[in-house]
């Protein structure tokens, strides 16, 4: 893998980590139960994507 490709992978990992933690924070702070549940589902999806990226390495 070239250094440029590694930078792309590193960037994708950073984005998924950011989205996962952002969703986690938001879901605990939201007062609307339905919206909090949806954001928790998004957190799970981003966690799955992060794990998929890590498994590719």
N, CA, C and O atoms as a Tripos MOL2 file, in Angstrom:
@<TRIPOS>MOLECULE
protein
  228   227    57     0     0
PROTEIN
NO_CHARGES

@<TRIPOS>ATOM
      1 N           0.8470   -1.1660    0.0000 N.3       1 UNK1
      2 CA          0.0000    0.0000    0.0000 C.3       1 UNK1
      3 C           0.9000    1.2380    0.0000 C.2       1 UNK1
      4 O           1.8800    1.3150    0.7400 O.2       1 UNK1
      5 N           0.5450    2.1860   -0.8350 N.am      2 UNK2
      6 CA          1.3550    3.4040   -0.9270 C.3       2 UNK2
      7 C           1.0640    4.3130    0.2680 C.2       2 UNK2
      8 O           0.0830    4.1250    0.9870 O.2       2 UNK2
      9 N           1.9300    5.2920    0.4590 N.am      3 UNK3
     10 CA          1.7430    6.2190    1.5700 C.3       3 UNK3
     11 C           0.4610    7.0370    1.3830 C.2       3 UNK3
     12 O          -0.2040    7.3840    2.3590 O.2       3 UNK3
     13 N           0.1190    7.3430    0.1300 N.am      4 UNK4
     14 CA         -1.1070    8.0910   -0.1360 C.3       4 UNK4
     15 C          -2.3370    7.2550    0.2180 C.2       4 UNK4
     16 O          -3.2970    7.7750    0.7850 O.2       4 UNK4
     17 N          -2.3110    5.9750   -0.1100 N.am      5 UNK5
     18 CA         -3.4160    5.0920    0.2430 C.3       5 UNK5
     19 C          -3.5500    4.9540    1.7570 C.2       5 UNK5
     20 O          -4.6600    4.9100    2.2860 O.2       5 UNK5
     21 N          -2.4290    4.8860    2.4430 N.am      6 UNK6
     22 CA         -2.4590    4.8150    3.9030 C.3       6 UNK6
     23 C          -3.0620    6.0770    4.5050 C.2       6 UNK6
     24 O          -3.7620    6.0100    5.5150 O.2       6 UNK6
     25 N          -2.7970    7.2170    3.8960 N.am      7 UNK7
     26 CA         -3.3930    8.4650    4.3690 C.3       7 UNK7
     27 C          -4.9080    8.4400    4.1980 C.2       7 UNK7
     28 O          -5.6370    8.9200    5.0660 O.2       7 UNK7
     29 N          -5.3850    7.8880    3.0940 N.am      8 UNK8
     30 CA         -6.8290    7.7660    2.8790 C.3       8 UNK8
     31 C          -7.4620    6.8570    3.9350 C.2       8 UNK8
     32 O          -8.5250    7.1750    4.4680 O.2       8 UNK8
     33 N          -6.8220    5.7420    4.2350 N.am      9 UNK9
     34 CA         -7.3350    4.8110    5.2370 C.3       9 UNK9
     35 C          -7.3320    5.4740    6.6140 C.2       9 UNK9
     36 O          -8.2970    5.3590    7.3690 O.2       9 UNK9
     37 N          -6.2550    6.1590    6.9260 N.am     10 UNK10
     38 CA         -6.1580    6.8570    8.2070 C.3      10 UNK10
     39 C          -7.2550    7.9220    8.3300 C.2      10 UNK10
     40 O          -7.8490    8.0940    9.3940 O.2      10 UNK10
     41 N          -7.5090    8.6170    7.2500 N.am     11 UNK11
     42 CA         -8.5590    9.6390    7.2320 C.3      11 UNK11
     43 C          -9.9360    9.0080    7.4480 C.2      11 UNK11
     44 O         -10.7490    9.5310    8.2090 O.2      11 UNK11
     45 N         -10.1920    7.8960    6.7830 N.am     12 UNK12
     46 CA        -11.4780    7.2070    6.9340 C.3      12 UNK12
     47 C         -11.6620    6.7100    8.3710 C.2      12 UNK12
     48 O         -12.7550    6.8120    8.9280 O.2      12 UNK12
     49 N         -10.6030    6.1770    8.9640 N.am     13 UNK13
     50 CA        -10.6760    5.7270   10.3520 C.3      13 UNK13
     51 C         -10.9660    6.8960   11.2930 C.2      13 UNK13
     52 O         -11.7480    6.7710   12.2350 O.2      13 UNK13
     53 N         -10.3310    8.0210   11.0260 N.am     14 UNK14
     54 CA        -10.5660    9.2080   11.8410 C.3      14 UNK14
     55 C         -11.9910    9.7050   11.7340 C.2      14 UNK14
     56 O         -12.5940   10.0930   12.7350 O.2      14 UNK14
     57 N         -12.5380    9.6960   10.5240 N.am     15 UNK15
     58 CA        -13.9240   10.1370   10.3210 C.3      15 UNK15
     59 C         -14.9110    9.2230   11.0350 C.2      15 UNK15
     60 O         -15.8420    9.6980   11.6850 O.2      15 UNK15
     61 N         -14.7130    7.9260   10.9160 N.am     16 UNK16
     62 CA        -15.6300    6.9850   11.5550 C.3      16 UNK16
     63 C         -15.5260    7.0650   13.0800 C.2      16 UNK16
     64 O         -16.5360    6.9590   13.7750 O.2      16 UNK16
     65 N         -14.3270    7.2490   13.5960 N.am     17 UNK17
     66 CA        -14.1500    7.4100   15.0390 C.3      17 UNK17
     67 C         -14.8640    8.6640   15.5210 C.2      17 UNK17
     68 O         -15.5440    8.6460   16.5470 O.2      17 UNK17
     69 N         -14.7060    9.7520   14.7760 N.am     18 UNK18
     70 CA        -15.3610   11.0110   15.1340 C.3      18 UNK18
     71 C         -16.8810   10.8580   15.1160 C.2      18 UNK18
     72 O         -17.5620   11.3020   16.0400 O.2      18 UNK18
     73 N         -17.4150   10.2290   14.0610 N.am     19 UNK19
     74 CA        -18.8570   10.0630   13.9520 C.3      19 UNK19
     75 C         -19.3950    9.1620   15.0700 C.2      19 UNK19
     76 O         -20.4640    9.4250   15.6220 O.2      19 UNK19
     77 N         -18.6650    8.1190   15.3970 N.am     20 UNK20
     78 CA        -19.0850    7.2060   16.4620 C.3      20 UNK20
     79 C         -19.1560    7.9400   17.7990 C.2      20 UNK20
     80 O         -20.1540    7.8310   18.5120 O.2      20 UNK20
     81 N         -18.1200    8.6760   18.1380 N.am     21 UNK21
     82 CA        -18.1070    9.3850   19.4170 C.3      21 UNK21
     83 C         -19.1120   10.5380   19.4350 C.2      21 UNK21
     84 O         -19.7040   10.8290   20.4750 O.2      21 UNK21
     85 N         -19.3040   11.1890   18.3010 N.am     22 UNK22
     86 CA        -20.3000   12.2690   18.2330 C.3      22 UNK22
     87 C         -21.7080   11.7280   18.4480 C.2      22 UNK22
     88 O         -22.5010   12.3180   19.1820 O.2      22 UNK22
     89 N         -22.0140   10.6080   17.8100 N.am     23 UNK23
     90 CA        -23.3280    9.9920   17.9780 C.3      23 UNK23
     91 C         -23.5130    9.5080   19.4100 C.2      23 UNK23
     92 O         -24.5970    9.6370   19.9790 O.2      23 UNK23
     93 N         -22.4680    8.9600   19.9830 N.am     24 UNK24
     94 CA        -22.5450    8.4770   21.3620 C.3      24 UNK24
     95 C         -22.8410    9.6240   22.3190 C.2      24 UNK24
     96 O         -23.6830    9.4930   23.2080 O.2      24 UNK24
     97 N         -22.1590   10.7330   22.1430 N.am     25 UNK25
     98 CA        -22.3870   11.9060   22.9830 C.3      25 UNK25
     99 C         -23.7920   12.4590   22.7860 C.2      25 UNK25
    100 O         -24.4880   12.7660   23.7540 O.2      25 UNK25
    101 N         -24.1980   12.5810   21.5420 N.am     26 UNK26
    102 CA        -25.5150   13.1530   21.2420 C.3      26 UNK26
    103 C         -26.6390   12.2790   21.7770 C.2      26 UNK26
    104 O         -27.6170   12.7950   22.3170 O.2      26 UNK26
    105 N         -26.5130   10.9650   21.6360 N.am     27 UNK27
    106 CA        -27.5980   10.0810   22.0690 C.3      27 UNK27
    107 C         -27.8140   10.1380   23.5750 C.2      27 UNK27
    108 O         -28.9350    9.9430   24.0440 O.2      27 UNK27
    109 N         -26.7650   10.4010   24.3330 N.am     28 UNK28
    110 CA        -26.9270   10.4940   25.7830 C.3      28 UNK28
    111 C         -27.4830   11.8460   26.2140 C.2      28 UNK28
    112 O         -28.0390   11.9670   27.3060 O.2      28 UNK28
    113 N         -27.3390   12.8600   25.3680 N.am     29 UNK29
    114 CA        -27.7910   14.2020   25.7240 C.3      29 UNK29
    115 C         -29.1800   14.5420   25.1940 C.2      29 UNK29
    116 O         -29.8060   15.4900   25.6690 O.2      29 UNK29
    117 N         -29.6650   13.7890   24.2260 N.am     30 UNK30
    118 CA        -30.9700   14.0800   23.6410 C.3      30 UNK30
    119 C         -32.0990   13.7010   24.5960 C.2      30 UNK30
    120 O         -32.0500   12.6630   25.2560 O.2      30 UNK30
    121 N         -33.0970   14.5440   24.6560 N.am     31 UNK31
    122 CA        -34.2430   14.2870   25.5260 C.3      31 UNK31
    123 C         -35.3590   13.5540   24.7870 C.2      31 UNK31
    124 O         -36.1570   12.8580   25.4140 O.2      31 UNK31
    125 N         -35.4250   13.6980   23.4780 N.am     32 UNK32
    126 CA        -36.4160   12.9860   22.6670 C.3      32 UNK32
    127 C         -35.9730   11.5320   22.5420 C.2      32 UNK32
    128 O         -34.9310   11.2400   21.9550 O.2      32 UNK32
    129 N         -36.7640   10.6350   23.0920 N.am     33 UNK33
    130 CA        -36.4010    9.2200   23.1420 C.3      33 UNK33
    131 C         -36.2610    8.6160   21.7460 C.2      33 UNK33
    132 O         -35.3400    7.8390   21.4940 O.2      33 UNK33
    133 N         -37.1570    8.9660   20.8560 N.am     34 UNK34
    134 CA        -37.1200    8.4340   19.4960 C.3      34 UNK34
    135 C         -35.8570    8.8820   18.7690 C.2      34 UNK34
    136 O         -35.1870    8.0810   18.1180 O.2      34 UNK34
    137 N         -35.5440   10.1440   18.8850 N.am     35 UNK35
    138 CA        -34.3480   10.6760   18.2310 C.3      35 UNK35
    139 C         -33.0830   10.0960   18.8630 C.2      35 UNK35
    140 O         -32.1290    9.7670   18.1570 O.2      35 UNK35
    141 N         -33.0740    9.9730   20.1770 N.am     36 UNK36
    142 CA        -31.9150    9.3900   20.8670 C.3      36 UNK36
    143 C         -31.6990    7.9460   20.4200 C.2      36 UNK36
    144 O         -30.5620    7.5060   20.2530 O.2      36 UNK36
    145 N         -32.7900    7.2150   20.2290 N.am     37 UNK37
    146 CA        -32.6950    5.8260   19.7720 C.3      37 UNK37
    147 C         -32.1240    5.7610   18.3530 C.2      37 UNK37
    148 O         -31.2920    4.9060   18.0510 O.2      37 UNK37
    149 N         -32.5740    6.6600   17.4950 N.am     38 UNK38
    150 CA        -32.0730    6.6940   16.1250 C.3      38 UNK38
    151 C         -30.5770    7.0210   16.0950 C.2      38 UNK38
    152 O         -29.8140    6.4010   15.3540 O.2      38 UNK38
    153 N         -30.1690    7.9920   16.9010 N.am     39 UNK39
    154 CA        -28.7550    8.3720   16.9360 C.3      39 UNK39
    155 C         -27.9120    7.2310   17.5130 C.2      39 UNK39
    156 O         -26.7690    7.0350   17.1000 O.2      39 UNK39
    157 N         -28.4690    6.4830   18.4600 N.am     40 UNK40
    158 CA        -27.7600    5.3090   18.9870 C.3      40 UNK40
    159 C         -27.5800    4.2610   17.8950 C.2      40 UNK40
    160 O         -26.5500    3.5890   17.8450 O.2      40 UNK40
    161 N         -28.5810    4.1160   17.0140 N.am     41 UNK41
    162 CA        -28.4480    3.1960   15.8800 C.3      41 UNK41
    163 C         -27.3600    3.6690   14.9280 C.2      41 UNK41
    164 O         -26.6050    2.8640   14.3830 O.2      41 UNK41
    165 N         -27.2860    4.9900   14.7310 N.am     42 UNK42
    166 CA        -26.2250    5.5440   13.8820 C.3      42 UNK42
    167 C         -24.8500    5.2710   14.4930 C.2      42 UNK42
    168 O         -23.8900    4.9650   13.7850 O.2      42 UNK42
    169 N         -24.7750    5.3870   15.8120 N.am     43 UNK43
    170 CA        -23.5140    5.0950   16.5050 C.3      43 UNK43
    171 C         -23.0860    3.6520   16.2350 C.2      43 UNK43
    172 O         -21.9190    3.3800   15.9540 O.2      43 UNK43
    173 N         -24.0480    2.7360   16.3260 N.am     44 UNK44
    174 CA        -23.7590    1.3270   16.0720 C.3      44 UNK44
    175 C         -23.2840    1.1160   14.6320 C.2      44 UNK44
    176 O         -22.3480    0.3550   14.3890 O.2      44 UNK44
    177 N         -23.9290    1.7890   13.6850 N.am     45 UNK45
    178 CA        -23.5390    1.6630   12.2770 C.3      45 UNK45
    179 C         -22.1160    2.1630   12.0530 C.2      45 UNK45
    180 O         -21.3330    1.5320   11.3430 O.2      45 UNK45
    181 N         -21.7860    3.3040   12.6660 N.am     46 UNK46
    182 CA        -20.4320    3.8360   12.5010 C.3      46 UNK46
    183 C         -19.4000    2.9530   13.1940 C.2      46 UNK46
    184 O         -18.2600    2.8480   12.7430 O.2      46 UNK46
    185 N         -19.8020    2.3270   14.2790 N.am     47 UNK47
    186 CA        -18.9090    1.3800   14.9420 C.3      47 UNK47
    187 C         -18.6430    0.1780   14.0350 C.2      47 UNK47
    188 O         -17.5110   -0.2980   13.9460 O.2      47 UNK47
    189 N         -19.6870   -0.3110   13.3660 N.am     48 UNK48
    190 CA        -19.5230   -1.4240   12.4320 C.3      48 UNK48
    191 C         -18.6120   -1.0310   11.2670 C.2      48 UNK48
    192 O         -17.7580   -1.8120   10.8480 O.2      48 UNK48
    193 N         -18.8000    0.1790   10.7510 N.am     49 UNK49
    194 CA        -17.9520    0.6480    9.6500 C.3      49 UNK49
    195 C         -16.5010    0.7760   10.0910 C.2      49 UNK49
    196 O         -15.5870    0.4190    9.3480 O.2      49 UNK49
    197 N         -16.2920    1.2840   11.2980 N.am     50 UNK50
    198 CA        -14.9340    1.4170   11.8310 C.3      50 UNK50
    199 C         -14.2860    0.0430   11.9530 C.2      50 UNK50
    200 O         -13.1290   -0.1440   11.5780 O.2      50 UNK50
    201 N         -15.0410   -0.9130   12.4780 N.am     51 UNK51
    202 CA        -14.4950   -2.2800   12.6110 C.3      51 UNK51
    203 C         -14.2190   -2.9000   11.2360 C.2      51 UNK51
    204 O         -13.2560   -3.6500   11.0760 O.2      51 UNK51
    205 N         -15.0560   -2.5900   10.2550 N.am     52 UNK52
    206 CA        -14.8180   -3.1130    8.9040 C.3      52 UNK52
    207 C         -13.5150   -2.5630    8.3290 C.2      52 UNK52
    208 O         -12.7290   -3.2980    7.7320 O.2      52 UNK52
    209 N         -13.3000   -1.2700    8.5160 N.am     53 UNK53
    210 CA        -12.0520   -0.6660    8.0470 C.3      53 UNK53
    211 C         -10.8470   -1.3050    8.7510 C.2      53 UNK53
    212 O          -9.8390   -1.6140    8.1150 O.2      53 UNK53
    213 N         -10.9630   -1.4970   10.0570 N.am     54 UNK54
    214 CA         -9.8540   -2.0790   10.8100 C.3      54 UNK54
    215 C          -9.5890   -3.5130   10.3820 C.2      54 UNK54
    216 O          -8.4380   -3.9470   10.3500 O.2      54 UNK54
    217 N         -10.6380   -4.2490   10.0530 N.am     55 UNK55
    218 CA        -10.4540   -5.6360    9.6120 C.3      55 UNK55
    219 C          -9.7850   -5.7230    8.2460 C.2      55 UNK55
    220 O          -9.1570   -6.7310    7.9230 O.2      55 UNK55
    221 N          -9.9180   -4.6680    7.4420 N.am     56 UNK56
    222 CA         -9.2450   -4.6580    6.1420 C.3      56 UNK56
    223 C          -7.7380   -4.5400    6.2780 C.2      56 UNK56
    224 O          -6.9810   -4.9670    5.4060 O.2      56 UNK56
    225 N          -7.3160   -3.9510    7.3920 N.am     57 UNK57
    226 CA         -5.8850   -3.7890    7.6010 C.3      57 UNK57
    227 C          -5.3250   -5.0770    8.1510 C.2      57 UNK57
    228 O          -4.1240   -5.1690    8.4060 O.2      57 UNK57
@<TRIPOS>BOND
     1     1     2 1
     2     2     3 1
     3     3     4 2
     4     3     5 am
     5     5     6 1
     6     6     7 1
     7     7     8 2
     8     7     9 am
     9     9    10 1
    10    10    11 1
    11    11    12 2
    12    11    13 am
    13    13    14 1
    14    14    15 1
    15    15    16 2
    16    15    17 am
    17    17    18 1
    18    18    19 1
    19    19    20 2
    20    19    21 am
    21    21    22 1
    22    22    23 1
    23    23    24 2
    24    23    25 am
    25    25    26 1
    26    26    27 1
    27    27    28 2
    28    27    29 am
    29    29    30 1
    30    30    31 1
    31    31    32 2
    32    31    33 am
    33    33    34 1
    34    34    35 1
    35    35    36 2
    36    35    37 am
    37    37    38 1
    38    38    39 1
    39    39    40 2
    40    39    41 am
    41    41    42 1
    42    42    43 1
    43    43    44 2
    44    43    45 am
    45    45    46 1
    46    46    47 1
    47    47    48 2
    48    47    49 am
    49    49    50 1
    50    50    51 1
    51    51    52 2
    52    51    53 am
    53    53    54 1
    54    54    55 1
    55    55    56 2
    56    55    57 am
    57    57    58 1
    58    58    59 1
    59    59    60 2
    60    59    61 am
    61    61    62 1
    62    62    63 1
    63    63    64 2
    64    63    65 am
    65    65    66 1
    66    66    67 1
    67    67    68 2
    68    67    69 am
    69    69    70 1
    70    70    71 1
    71    71    72 2
    72    71    73 am
    73    73    74 1
    74    74    75 1
    75    75    76 2
    76    75    77 am
    77    77    78 1
    78    78    79 1
    79    79    80 2
    80    79    81 am
    81    81    82 1
    82    82    83 1
    83    83    84 2
    84    83    85 am
    85    85    86 1
    86    86    87 1
    87    87    88 2
    88    87    89 am
    89    89    90 1
    90    90    91 1
    91    91    92 2
    92    91    93 am
    93    93    94 1
    94    94    95 1
    95    95    96 2
    96    95    97 am
    97    97    98 1
    98    98    99 1
    99    99   100 2
   100    99   101 am
   101   101   102 1
   102   102   103 1
   103   103   104 2
   104   103   105 am
   105   105   106 1
   106   106   107 1
   107   107   108 2
   108   107   109 am
   109   109   110 1
   110   110   111 1
   111   111   112 2
   112   111   113 am
   113   113   114 1
   114   114   115 1
   115   115   116 2
   116   115   117 am
   117   117   118 1
   118   118   119 1
   119   119   120 2
   120   119   121 am
   121   121   122 1
   122   122   123 1
   123   123   124 2
   124   123   125 am
   125   125   126 1
   126   126   127 1
   127   127   128 2
   128   127   129 am
   129   129   130 1
   130   130   131 1
   131   131   132 2
   132   131   133 am
   133   133   134 1
   134   134   135 1
   135   135   136 2
   136   135   137 am
   137   137   138 1
   138   138   139 1
   139   139   140 2
   140   139   141 am
   141   141   142 1
   142   142   143 1
   143   143   144 2
   144   143   145 am
   145   145   146 1
   146   146   147 1
   147   147   148 2
   148   147   149 am
   149   149   150 1
   150   150   151 1
   151   151   152 2
   152   151   153 am
   153   153   154 1
   154   154   155 1
   155   155   156 2
   156   155   157 am
   157   157   158 1
   158   158   159 1
   159   159   160 2
   160   159   161 am
   161   161   162 1
   162   162   163 1
   163   163   164 2
   164   163   165 am
   165   165   166 1
   166   166   167 1
   167   167   168 2
   168   167   169 am
   169   169   170 1
   170   170   171 1
   171   171   172 2
   172   171   173 am
   173   173   174 1
   174   174   175 1
   175   175   176 2
   176   175   177 am
   177   177   178 1
   178   178   179 1
   179   179   180 2
   180   179   181 am
   181   181   182 1
   182   182   183 1
   183   183   184 2
   184   183   185 am
   185   185   186 1
   186   186   187 1
   187   187   188 2
   188   187   189 am
   189   189   190 1
   190   190   191 1
   191   191   192 2
   192   191   193 am
   193   193   194 1
   194   194   195 1
   195   195   196 2
   196   195   197 am
   197   197   198 1
   198   198   199 1
   199   199   200 2
   200   199   201 am
   201   201   202 1
   202   202   203 1
   203   203   204 2
   204   203   205 am
   205   205   206 1
   206   206   207 1
   207   207   208 2
   208   207   209 am
   209   209   210 1
   210   210   211 1
   211   211   212 2
   212   211   213 am
   213   213   214 1
   214   214   215 1
   215   215   216 2
   216   215   217 am
   217   217   218 1
   218   218   219 1
   219   219   220 2
   220   219   221 am
   221   221   222 1
   222   222   223 1
   223   223   224 2
   224   223   225 am
   225   225   226 1
   226   226   227 1
   227   227   228 2
@<TRIPOS>SUBSTRUCTURE
     1 UNK1         2 RESIDUE 1 A UNK
     2 UNK2         6 RESIDUE 1 A UNK
     3 UNK3        10 RESIDUE 1 A UNK
     4 UNK4        14 RESIDUE 1 A UNK
     5 UNK5        18 RESIDUE 1 A UNK
     6 UNK6        22 RESIDUE 1 A UNK
     7 UNK7        26 RESIDUE 1 A UNK
     8 UNK8        30 RESIDUE 1 A UNK
     9 UNK9        34 RESIDUE 1 A UNK
    10 UNK10       38 RESIDUE 1 A UNK
    11 UNK11       42 RESIDUE 1 A UNK
    12 UNK12       46 RESIDUE 1 A UNK
    13 UNK13       50 RESIDUE 1 A UNK
    14 UNK14       54 RESIDUE 1 A UNK
    15 UNK15       58 RESIDUE 1 A UNK
    16 UNK16       62 RESIDUE 1 A UNK
    17 UNK17       66 RESIDUE 1 A UNK
    18 UNK18       70 RESIDUE 1 A UNK
    19 UNK19       74 RESIDUE 1 A UNK
    20 UNK20       78 RESIDUE 1 A UNK
    21 UNK21       82 RESIDUE 1 A UNK
    22 UNK22       86 RESIDUE 1 A UNK
    23 UNK23       90 RESIDUE 1 A UNK
    24 UNK24       94 RESIDUE 1 A UNK
    25 UNK25       98 RESIDUE 1 A UNK
    26 UNK26      102 RESIDUE 1 A UNK
    27 UNK27      106 RESIDUE 1 A UNK
    28 UNK28      110 RESIDUE 1 A UNK
    29 UNK29      114 RESIDUE 1 A UNK
    30 UNK30      118 RESIDUE 1 A UNK
    31 UNK31      122 RESIDUE 1 A UNK
    32 UNK32      126 RESIDUE 1 A UNK
    33 UNK33      130 RESIDUE 1 A UNK
    34 UNK34      134 RESIDUE 1 A UNK
    35 UNK35      138 RESIDUE 1 A UNK
    36 UNK36      142 RESIDUE 1 A UNK
    37 UNK37      146 RESIDUE 1 A UNK
    38 UNK38      150 RESIDUE 1 A UNK
    39 UNK39      154 RESIDUE 1 A UNK
    40 UNK40      158 RESIDUE 1 A UNK
    41 UNK41      162 RESIDUE 1 A UNK
    42 UNK42      166 RESIDUE 1 A UNK
    43 UNK43      170 RESIDUE 1 A UNK
    44 UNK44      174 RESIDUE 1 A UNK
    45 UNK45      178 RESIDUE 1 A UNK
    46 UNK46      182 RESIDUE 1 A UNK
    47 UNK47      186 RESIDUE 1 A UNK
    48 UNK48      190 RESIDUE 1 A UNK
    49 UNK49      194 RESIDUE 1 A UNK
    50 UNK50      198 RESIDUE 1 A UNK
    51 UNK51      202 RESIDUE 1 A UNK
    52 UNK52      206 RESIDUE 1 A UNK
    53 UNK53      210 RESIDUE 1 A UNK
    54 UNK54      214 RESIDUE 1 A UNK
    55 UNK55      218 RESIDUE 1 A UNK
    56 UNK56      222 RESIDUE 1 A UNK
    57 UNK57      226 RESIDUE 1 A UNK
